Amino acid sequence: MTGPAARPYVPSGTLLRLAAADWTPECGDLTPGTDIAVVVSALGGDPTDGGWTCVVGHRPQCAYPADEHPPCVELRVRTQALHRYGSPS
């Protein structure tokens, strides 16, 4: 039996394209059960907490410069899905 996946390093600005089963909303105007795209601002939370990582960021269509307003969305992403985008931490 193996433990939870360690969270990879995913840099700010990375575009995540997530399948419906790879994420769950925390806040923002996200529709559960759909594929989404999110530009990462930051990762947080305990990646060993059930295999989920908190991701805050912006939708790609966000019209505001990312450094001029707070992140548009917050979601929990399966830590395993982040391994497609990051390098080992």
PyMOL commands that set and color helices and strands:
alter all, ss='L'
color gray80, all
select helices_A, chain A and resi 20-22+66-68+79-82
alter helices_A, ss='H'
color red, helices_A
select strands_A, chain A and resi 15-18+23-27+36-44+52-58+73-78
alter strands_A, ss='S'
color yellow, strands_A
deselect
rebuild
show_as cartoon
